[in-house]
C-alpha cells in the first residue's frame, strides 16, 4: 500500500492505494477477500462496506424468521463446510461468515461504514479513484486501486419496493416493508395482511402467525414453492459413517447440484410435468378441498421466477390450521380499516406488510466516470454477466437465480485471480473487453430474456442494465452447470480481451 497527497479545499487529502478494492462485505465480498488472500497473496487489497458490519442481506434484514430460500451446502462457500440445517436462519449464516473472516484473518482488510459516492477511472494513471465518506465520523475517503471488484449485491439497501396504491394515506394502521422492519413493531393479537407471495412472505408469515389474531397473504397471482423437510438425509448418513466434514460438504453439494440440474432441465423440456409435481406437494399439505387452482397454481412455467424452498412446509401448515389464509385478488385501494379488493371484499387489518420486493441497484448507485465521461451502463454490453465493454479493470459479481448465488462467487473468484496473475505475467496494467469483428452484426438485447427469467424487480429495472448479445460470451446465461466448465476454460488471450 502506498499513499500520496492531493489537494482538497485548503487541506491536503491523503489517498490510499491498493492493488484491488472490493466493494461490499456480504457473501460476495467476503468470498472475494478469501480468494485474493489464498490465490493472490502478494496483492494488497481492502474491502469497503457501507453497513456497520459484514453480512449484507443477512445483516440488513431484520424481519422475523429471515432465512435462506436455498440450501446452505451450495449457498455456503465451497471451501468452508456447512454443518447446520440445509435452510438456515440469518443468524446462522452470519455466524458462518464470521468464522470465514476469523479463520482467514480477513477482518483487518474490511472497513465498515464506508460509503462510496463515485468511482473514476483515469487511463493516464491507469487507476480507479474512489471518493466517499466514513458515515460514522463524516471523514472523506479517497482510495485508488488498480482493479475494482464490485461485490455490493444487486438491490438498494436503503428502501424496498412498495407500489403506490390509492388511499394509502387513509389507512389508520401501520404500513411496513420487511426491508425496514421496525424493532418495536407489536403484532401480538392483531390482524396482519402481508401483500406478496414470494420467499419473504413465505418466511415471515409462519414466523409471526402464532402471535397474531390472524394473518392473511394477499397475492395478485400465485407463486411456486418447494416444501420439504429441513434435513439432508445424505449428509446425515455420511455423518453417521463418520466421514470427514469436508468430504460431506463436497459430496452433498454435488448431489444437490445434480438434482437441481435435472429439475432445471425439466422446467424447460417438460414444464407441465414439473408444475404438476410442485402443485401436488402443496396439495398434500392443504388437502383435497382447498382451492389449489386459485391460490397455488401460477400462470407462468416453473423457474421463470425463483422458487423458494419452504422448510417443513411451515407456511402451508399455518394455512391448514386456519391461523393464516390466502386471498388471491387485485387491490382496488387502501381504506381506513384495511384494503378494498377489486372483487368488492375488504380485508381489515391493523398492520399491512408490503412484501412486494426490492429496487434493483446497478453497481451500488455509485457514480462511475471513465476519463471524464459519465458511464452509462445501459450503453455497454456485458461479458458473461461479469465485465462490460469499455469498462477497464473492473468485475461485477452477479450470481444465479436458479442456483445459489455463492456458486458464482467461487467461480468468479478463481477467474479474477487468474486474470490478475495473467496481467502480471504479460506486464499489463489495464484490461477491458470489446466486441470482436465477428460480433459486429450481433443483435443487442435486454440484459435478461423475459422468457428465461422475469421477476418484477428485474423487469422494472431492465433499462438500467447492460445489453446482452445472442452469443454465450455476451450474456449472463444463468446456467451454472455450463459455467462451471466454461469460466475456468476462458482463454485470457482471446480476441475479446484488450490489454495495455
N, C-alpha and C positions, 0 to 999 in steps of 0.2 A: 504494500500500500504506500502511495506517495501523496503528498499534499502540495498545494500551490495556493497563492493568494489571488483573489480577484476583487475588483472594486465593487462595492455595493453601497450606494449612497456616499456617506462620508467615512464609513468604516470598512476595513478590509474584510473580505469574506473568504473563509477557508473552504477549499473544495477538496474533499477526499477522493481518492481514486482506487478503483478495484478492477480486477480483470473481468469479473462477472457481477452483475447486480441482479438479484432475484426479487421480484415484486410479489409479495404475498407470502404469508406463513400458514396457509391452510394445508390441506392434504397434498396439493401440488408443490407448493413452495418447500415444505419440509422434505418431500421426496427429492426435489431438485437439489437441495442442500446436501442430502445424503450422497447422491450420485456424484456431485462435484467433489465432495470430501474423499470419496473412495476411488474415483476414476481419474480425477484431475487434482491430485494433492498439492501440486505446485501453483495452482490458481488461487489468487486472493479473491474473496467474494464477501458480499453482505446480503442480508435479507431484510427488506423493508416491509413492515406490516402496519397498516393503519389502525388496527384494533389494539386493545391493551394486552393481548396475549395471543398465543398460537391457536389454531383450530379453525379459523374461517367460519364456514357454515355452522359447525358444531359448537363454536363459541358464541356466535351471534344469536342464533335462535334459542329462545328461552321458553317456548310454549310447552305445556305439559305433554309428556310422553314422547318427546322428539327422539327419533331412532332412524337407523338406516332403512332404506327400502330395497336394499340388495344385500347379498351375503358378504360377511367380512373376510371370508377366505380369499375372495377376489377383490374386494374393496380394500382390504389390507395390502400392505406392500409385499412384493414377492420375497424381500429379504428379511422380513420380520414375521415369524409365525404367529398366527392368530389362535388363541386357545380358548376363547369365550364362545358364547352362543352365536350362531350364524348371523342373526339380525341383532344389532347391538344398539344400546342407548347412546345418546350424545356423550354422556359422562364416561362410558366405557371406551368410546372412540378417542376422546381427549386423553384418557389415561394411556392408551396405546400410543398415541402420537407423542405424548410426553416421554414415554420410555424410549422411543426412537431418538428424540432430541438428546436425552441424557446419555444414552448408550453410545452416541456418536459425537458427543461434545459439540452439538450444533448451536446451543444457546448463545455462545459467545459471538456468533455471526448474526444473530437476529436482533433487529432494532424495532421495538414496538412504538405505537403511537406516532408513526412517521407517515404523514400524508404526502402523496406526490401530486403536484399540480401540473407540471409539464415535463416533457422529455424531448430534448433537442439533439438532433444528430448533425455533426459537422464533418463533412467529407475532408475538409482541410486538416482537421485534427484527428480524424478517424476515431471519434469518440461520441458516446452519448453523454449528455449532461442532464442531470435530474435536479429539478428545483421543487422544493416542497416546504413542509413545516412540521416541527415537533408539536403535536397538538396538546401535549401536557405542559409544555413550557412556552410555546409561542416562538421558539427559536427557528430561524430559517435553516433550511437544509439544502446544501449543494454537494452533489456527488457526481463524479464522472466514472464512466465504465466503458470497457472495450466491447462488452456484449451484454445485451439486455434480455433477461429470461422472464417473460410475463407469466406469472402463476397466480394471478389475482382472482381467478374464478370468472364467472360469466353473468352475474347478476348484481344489481345495485343493492348494497348493504343498507343504505340509509332509509329506504322505504320499499314496501312491497307494492304490488299492483292491485288497486281497488278501482273497479269501474265506477263511473258517476251515474248513480240512479236518481231519478226524480224523488223528491221528498226525503232525502237522507237527513236534511236539517230538521225535519219534523219529528224524527224518531226520538222518543224520550228516554230510551235506554242507552246502553253503551255499544259503540261500533269498534271492533278490534281487528287488526290484521295480525296473523300469527308471527310475522317477522318482527313486529314491535310489541310483543305481548307485555302488558303491564305487570309488574311484580305483585301489585296489590289487588289484582282483579279477583273479586269474590263471586264465584258462580254457584256457590252452595245453595241448593234449594231453588234455583232459578231456571226459567225456560231459556234455552240457548238454541239459536239457529246457526248452523255452520253452512255458509254458501260455498259450494265447491265439492268435488268428489275425487280429488287426486290423493296423492300419498299423504299430504299434510292433513287433510280431513280424516282420512282413514286412520291416521296416527292419533290425532287429537281427540276424536270422538270417544273411543274406548277408554282413553286416559282420564276423562272427566265425567263420563256418563254416570258413574256411580254416585257422584256428588250433586248432580243437577236434579231438578224436578223432572225435566225431560230435555232431550237433545235431538234436534232434527237436522239431518243432512239434506240441504236443498240443492238440487242439481238441475242444470239445464238439460244435460244428457248424461247417460251412464258411462262408466269407466270400467276397464278391465282390471281385475285383481288376481293374484295367485295366492290363495290361502294355503297354509300348511304348518306343520309343527316346526317350532323354532329349535330344531336339533339337526345335526348332520350325522346320520347313522354310520356312514363310512368312517368319519373322523373318530367317533366314539368307539367303534370296533377296533380301530387301529390303536387307540389309547389302551384298550383292554389288553392288546397284544404287546404293550409297552414299546411301541415304535417311537423313534425319536420325533420330537415335535416338528423339526424342520422337514422331515420326510412326510409327516402327516399333512403339513401345510401344503406342500407341493403336490402330493397325490390328490388331496381333496380339491385343490384349485383346478387341477387338470380334469377331474371328474365333473366338477360343476361347469367348467367351460365347455366340455364335450357335450353335456346335456343342453346347455344354453345354445350352442351352435345348432343342435338338432331342432330345438324349438323355434329359433330364429328362421331357419330354413323352411320349416313347416309353415311359418306365418306368411311366407312368400309363395310357396308352392301349393299349399292346401289350407288357406286361411279359414275356410268354413269348418274344417275338422278341428283345428286348434280352438276356434271360437266356441264350438260346441263343448269341447272338453273343459275350457275355462268356466263356462256358464254352468256346466254340470256340477263342478265342485262347489260353486256358490249355492246351488240349489240344495246340495246335501246339508248345508248349514241352515237354510231358511225354510226348507220343507216344500212339499208339492203345492200347497195352496198360496204361496207367496207369489206376487206378480213379478216374476223374474224378467219377463219380456219387457215390461215398462221400466223397471228400475235398474236392471243389471245386464241389459243386452245393448252394448254400444252400437252406434251406426257405422263406425269405421272398422277396418280389419285390425286384428291384433298386431301390436308393435308399431303402428303408425304414431302412437304416443306411448310414453313409458308405462310399463306395467309394474305396479308396486306389489311387493310381497307382503302379505298380511300374516304375521306370526300367530299361529294357533287360531286363526280366523276370528280374532277378538272383536273386530267391528261387526261381523255377522252374528256373533253370539249376542252382542248388545241389542241388535235389531230383533233377533229371535225372542229375546227376553221381554221385549216391549219397552225397555229403558231408552232405546233410541229408535228413530224411524227415518224413513227416506221419503222425500217428496220430489217428484220429477215434474218440473213446471218452469215457466218463464216468470221473471219478476216484472210486474207492471210498475210498481212504485213502492217506496217506503211509506209507512204511516206512523202515527204517534205510537201505536201499540206493536208495530212489527212490520210485516211485508205483505202487500197485496199482490196476489199472483194473477197471471193472465187468465187463469181458469175462473177467477172471481173469489177464490178462497183467500182467507187471510191467516197468516202464521203469526201468532202473538209471540213476542219474545222480550226478555229483559236484556239479553245480550245477543248481538249479531256478530259473528266472526266471519270475516271475509277471507276465506282460504282460497283466494282467486288467483294465486300465482305471484310472479315477481316481474320486475322490469329488467330486461337484459341490459347489461353494461358492457359496451365494447371497449375492451382493454382498460377497464377501471375508470372510464370517463376522464382519462388523462389527456391533456392537450399535447399532441405529437407534432413536431416540426422537423422537417428534413431540409437542411441547407437553406433555412429562411422561409420555406414554404410550408403552410399548414398541411398536414397529411389527412386526406380523406380516405379512410379505409375502404369505403364502398367503391372507390375507383381502382382498387388493387384486385389482383387475382390470387387466391390462396394456393399455396403449395402444400398439398396433403393436410390442409387444416392446421398448419403449424408455422409457416413462413408466408411472406407476402411479397409480391413483385415490387421491386423498387424500394423495399424497406431493409436497410442493411443491419447486419449483426443483431438480429432480434428473432426470438422464437416465442410462440404463444402455446401454452398447453390448454387444449380444449379436448375434453375426454369423450367418452362414449355414452350414448343414450340407451343402447340395448345391452351393454355390459358395464361393469364397474368402471368408474372414472379413473381409478388408480392404475388400472392396467395400462393406460396410455401414459400416465406419469412415468412409469418404469421404462416403457418403450422409448419415450422421448428423452428421458434422462440418459439412456445409452447413446441416443443419436447426438444430442448436444455435446456430450463428452468426446464422442468420436469426431464430430465436426471441429471442435476446438483443437483437438490433437492434430487433425489433418491440416488446419490452418498454421499451426506451429511448424509442422514438417515442411510445408512449402513456403513458409515465410510470409503468409498473407495476413493482413490486418483487417481486411474487410471481406465480407461475403454477403451477397444477396441472390435472389432468384429472379429469372426473367423467362418470358415465353420463348420457346425455341422456334426456329424457322418453320418447322412442321406444325406449329400451333397457330400460325398466322390467321388461318380461316376458321379457327375453333370458335364455336358459339360460346358467349359468356352468359351464364345463367345465375340465378339466385343461389346464395350460399348452400341452401338445402333444398332438395327436391321434395315438395309437399306430398308427393305420392309415396315417398320413402318415410318421412317423419315430419309431423306437422302440429306440434303442441302450440297453443295460442301464444305463449310468450315469444316463441321463435318467429311465428308468422307476423306478430306485431312489429318486430324489430328487424325484419329481413333487409329493409332498405339501408340499414346502418352497417351491414356486414359485407365483407369482401365477396367478389364474384367467384364462381367456380366454372371450370370447363367441363367438357364431356369425356375427359381422359382421367384415369385414376390419379395421375400426378397432380392434377389441378383441382382436386376436390377432397373434402373430408368424407371418405366413404362410409364412416361409422361401422366399418367391418373389422373388428379386432382379429377375427380368425384369419383374415388375409394379411392385415398389417403386421401381425407378429412375425411374419416371414418377410414381408416387403420392406418394412422400415430398416431392419438390420442389413438388408441387401442393397440399400440405396448406394449408387455409385456417386461418391462425392466429387468425382471429376466429370460427372455428366454435364451435358450442354446447358442444363437449366441453372447450374451454379456459376456465379461470376465472382472471381477473386481478384483483389488488388493488394 
